[in-house]
């Protein structure tokens, strides 16, 4: 695919690369980069892809938010957001034509996702399921990785689902996936918040940060409809914040509220 097509929708600051160049593949591991690849320099907790540019001994183009001293590059505002976007483009924006249901929460994501999948399948809807216990296409397990996979693997899964006629994709969306922008600009038709409780504080430092990340998925306009558990305090807070918004429809559920 041509570089300019891979970069469709990406916010570019500047580039010295030939936009008509054919890109062989997208890589985020500097050790696996080959001639003709687009290497996305991601900044992580323990490493930074930018630090390994000088170690790559082949003809490649870097996609980065830090301008390198040499080599061909595309400078972007947000490398993680750009990575999700180029992966969508690499697989021809695979979610177009399919419905997307996102399940967000600390507890209950897996069971909720499987319940929805079972109900839709019983109703004759062709489904795809992505989650902690594995990834499924039309009921067949096709793999297992992170709760919400890396953008490349995620969009490859979406592509396979569309190829097999899937109509609705149900996915568990983790806090890490939200924070790391793994879904890019993909908007859920329905997003469900099960609850928010103490978890992953080694990564998010405190509950307030963790809660904010979970809620941000809904507050940042990533869903057309939000279904919120109002028995959960975070759910009640979220519902109050979404009240009056015209860009998102809200529904609530609960046993006690």
C-alpha positions as CSV (number, residue, x, y, z in Angstrom):
1,X,0.0,0.0,0.0
2,X,1.2,3.5,-0.8
3,X,2.4,5.6,2.2
4,X,-0.2,8.3,1.4
5,X,-3.0,5.8,1.6
6,X,-1.7,4.4,4.9
7,X,-1.6,7.9,6.3
8,X,-5.2,8.8,5.4
9,X,-6.8,10.6,8.4
10,X,-3.4,11.0,10.2
11,X,-2.5,14.4,11.6
12,X,0.9,15.0,10.0
13,X,3.2,17.9,11.1
14,X,5.9,17.4,8.4
15,X,7.6,14.7,6.4
16,X,10.6,14.2,4.2
17,X,9.4,10.8,2.8
18,X,8.0,10.1,-0.6
19,X,4.2,9.8,-0.1
20,X,4.0,7.6,-3.2
21,X,6.4,5.0,-1.7
22,X,5.1,1.5,-1.4
23,X,5.0,0.3,2.2
24,X,5.6,-3.4,2.7
25,X,4.4,-3.6,6.3
26,X,3.9,-1.8,9.6
27,X,6.2,-2.6,12.5
28,X,6.6,-1.4,16.1
29,X,9.5,-3.7,17.0
30,X,12.8,-2.2,15.7
31,X,14.3,-5.7,15.6
32,X,11.8,-6.9,13.0
33,X,12.0,-3.9,10.6
34,X,12.8,-4.8,7.0
35,X,13.3,-2.8,3.8
36,X,10.2,-1.0,2.8
37,X,8.6,-1.1,6.2
38,X,6.9,1.8,8.2
39,X,8.4,1.7,11.7
40,X,6.1,3.3,14.3
41,X,8.1,4.8,17.2
42,X,5.9,4.3,20.3
43,X,6.8,5.6,23.7
44,X,6.2,3.0,26.4
45,X,6.6,2.8,30.1
46,X,10.0,1.0,29.9
47,X,11.2,1.9,26.4
48,X,10.9,4.3,23.5
49,X,11.0,3.2,19.9
50,X,12.8,6.5,19.0
51,X,15.8,5.3,20.9
52,X,16.3,2.4,18.5
53,X,16.2,4.2,15.1
54,X,20.0,4.2,14.8
55,X,20.0,0.4,15.3
56,X,17.9,-0.3,12.2
57,X,20.1,-1.2,9.2
58,X,17.7,-1.1,6.3
59,X,15.6,1.2,4.1
60,X,12.5,2.2,6.2
61,X,10.4,5.2,7.1
62,X,9.8,6.2,10.7
63,X,6.4,7.4,11.9
64,X,7.2,9.4,15.0
65,X,6.2,12.3,17.2
66,X,9.9,13.2,17.8
67,X,11.7,14.5,14.7
68,X,14.8,12.3,14.1
69,X,18.2,13.7,13.2
70,X,18.5,11.6,10.1
71,X,16.6,9.2,7.9
72,X,13.1,9.3,6.3
73,X,10.3,10.1,8.6
74,X,6.7,11.2,9.0
75,X,6.3,13.5,12.0
76,X,2.9,13.3,13.7
77,X,1.2,14.9,16.6
78,X,0.3,11.6,18.4
79,X,2.1,8.5,17.5
80,X,-0.3,6.1,19.2
81,X,-3.3,7.6,17.6
82,X,-1.5,7.6,14.2
83,X,-0.6,3.9,14.8
84,X,-4.2,2.9,15.3
85,X,-5.2,4.9,12.2
86,X,-2.6,3.4,9.9
87,X,-3.6,-0.1,11.0
88,X,-7.2,0.7,10.2
89,X,-6.1,1.9,6.7
90,X,-3.8,-1.1,6.3
91,X,-6.8,-3.4,6.6
92,X,-9.1,-1.2,4.5
93,X,-11.0,0.2,7.5
94,X,-12.5,-3.2,8.3
95,X,-15.2,-2.1,10.7
96,X,-17.1,-0.2,8.0
97,X,-20.3,-2.1,7.5
98,X,-20.3,-3.9,10.8
99,X,-21.8,-2.8,14.1
100,X,-19.6,-2.5,17.2
101,X,-20.6,-3.1,20.8
102,X,-17.9,-2.1,23.4
103,X,-18.0,-3.5,27.0
104,X,-16.1,-1.4,29.5
105,X,-15.7,-2.0,33.2
106,X,-13.5,-3.6,35.9
107,X,-15.6,-6.6,36.5
108,X,-18.2,-8.4,34.4
109,X,-16.8,-7.5,31.0
110,X,-16.2,-11.1,29.9
111,X,-19.6,-12.5,31.0
112,X,-21.4,-9.5,29.6
113,X,-19.7,-9.8,26.3
114,X,-20.5,-13.5,26.1
115,X,-24.1,-13.0,27.1
116,X,-24.6,-10.5,24.3
117,X,-22.8,-12.8,21.8
118,X,-25.1,-15.7,22.8
119,X,-28.3,-13.7,22.6
120,X,-27.4,-12.3,19.2
121,X,-26.2,-15.6,17.8
122,X,-29.5,-17.2,19.0
123,X,-31.3,-14.4,17.1
124,X,-29.5,-15.4,13.9
125,X,-27.0,-12.5,13.9
126,X,-23.5,-13.3,12.7
127,X,-21.1,-12.2,15.5
128,X,-17.4,-11.7,16.3
129,X,-16.2,-11.6,19.9
130,X,-12.9,-10.2,21.2
131,X,-12.0,-10.6,24.9
132,X,-10.1,-12.0,27.7
133,X,-11.0,-15.7,27.1
134,X,-10.2,-15.5,23.4
135,X,-11.3,-14.1,20.0
136,X,-14.1,-15.8,18.1
137,X,-15.6,-15.5,14.6
138,X,-19.0,-17.1,14.2
139,X,-18.5,-19.1,17.4
140,X,-15.1,-20.4,16.3
141,X,-12.1,-19.6,18.5
142,X,-9.5,-18.1,16.3
143,X,-6.9,-16.9,18.8
144,X,-6.2,-15.4,22.2
145,X,-4.0,-12.5,23.3
146,X,-4.6,-9.4,25.4
147,X,-8.2,-8.4,26.4
148,X,-8.1,-5.7,23.7
149,X,-5.3,-6.6,21.2
150,X,-2.7,-4.3,19.7
151,X,-4.1,-2.1,16.9
152,X,-2.5,-4.2,14.1
153,X,-3.8,-7.5,15.5
154,X,-7.2,-5.9,16.3
155,X,-7.8,-4.6,12.8
156,X,-6.5,-7.8,11.3
157,X,-9.2,-9.6,13.4
158,X,-11.8,-7.1,12.2
159,X,-10.8,-7.7,8.6
160,X,-11.1,-11.5,9.0
161,X,-14.5,-11.0,10.6
162,X,-15.8,-8.9,7.8
163,X,-14.5,-11.4,5.3
164,X,-16.5,-14.1,6.9
165,X,-19.7,-12.1,7.0
166,X,-19.8,-10.9,10.6
167,X,-22.5,-8.3,11.3
168,X,-21.9,-7.4,14.9
169,X,-18.5,-7.3,16.8
170,X,-18.6,-7.4,20.6
171,X,-15.4,-6.4,22.3
172,X,-14.1,-6.1,25.8
173,X,-12.4,-2.7,26.0
174,X,-9.8,-2.5,28.8
175,X,-8.6,0.6,30.5
176,X,-5.2,0.1,28.9
177,X,-6.8,0.0,25.5
178,X,-8.6,3.3,26.2
179,X,-5.4,5.0,27.5
180,X,-3.2,3.7,24.7
181,X,-5.9,4.7,22.1
182,X,-5.9,1.2,20.6
183,X,-9.3,1.7,18.9
184,X,-8.3,4.9,17.1
185,X,-11.4,6.7,15.8
186,X,-13.6,3.6,15.9
187,X,-17.0,4.7,17.3
188,X,-19.1,2.1,19.2
189,X,-22.8,1.8,18.2
190,X,-23.3,0.8,21.9
191,X,-20.9,1.0,24.8
192,X,-21.7,-0.6,28.2
193,X,-20.2,0.4,31.5
194,X,-20.5,-2.5,34.0
195,X,-18.7,-1.0,37.0
196,X,-15.5,0.6,38.1
197,X,-13.5,-0.6,41.1
198,X,-9.9,-0.8,42.3
199,X,-7.7,-2.4,39.7
200,X,-4.5,-1.9,37.7
201,X,-3.3,0.7,40.2
202,X,0.3,-0.3,39.5
203,X,-0.2,1.3,36.0
204,X,-2.7,4.1,36.7
205,X,-1.2,5.0,40.1
206,X,-4.6,5.7,41.9
207,X,-8.3,5.0,41.6
208,X,-9.1,8.5,40.4
209,X,-6.8,8.2,37.3
210,X,-8.2,4.7,36.6
211,X,-11.8,5.9,36.9
212,X,-11.1,8.9,34.7
213,X,-9.7,6.7,31.9
214,X,-12.7,4.4,32.0
215,X,-15.2,7.3,31.9
216,X,-13.2,9.1,29.2
217,X,-14.3,6.4,26.7
218,X,-17.8,7.7,27.0
219,X,-17.2,11.3,27.6
220,X,-14.9,11.7,24.5
221,X,-17.7,10.7,22.2
222,X,-16.6,7.2,21.4
223,X,-20.1,5.8,21.5
224,X,-23.5,6.6,20.0
225,X,-25.4,5.0,22.9
226,X,-24.2,4.4,26.4
227,X,-25.7,1.8,28.7
228,X,-24.7,2.5,32.3
229,X,-24.9,0.5,35.5
230,X,-26.4,3.0,38.1
231,X,-25.9,0.6,41.0
232,X,-22.2,1.5,40.6
233,X,-21.1,5.0,42.0
234,X,-18.9,5.6,38.9
235,X,-21.9,4.8,36.7
236,X,-24.0,7.4,38.4
237,X,-21.3,10.0,38.1
238,X,-20.9,9.1,34.4
239,X,-24.6,9.3,33.7
240,X,-24.8,12.8,35.3
241,X,-21.9,14.0,33.2
242,X,-23.6,12.7,30.0
243,X,-27.0,14.2,30.9
244,X,-28.1,16.7,28.3
245,X,-25.5,15.6,25.6
246,X,-27.0,15.4,22.2
247,X,-24.2,13.4,20.7
248,X,-24.8,10.3,22.8
249,X,-28.0,8.5,23.9
250,X,-28.0,7.2,27.5
251,X,-29.8,4.2,29.0
252,X,-29.4,3.0,32.6
253,X,-29.8,-0.3,34.4
254,X,-29.6,-1.6,37.9
255,X,-31.3,-3.6,40.7
256,X,-31.4,-0.9,43.4
257,X,-31.3,2.5,41.7
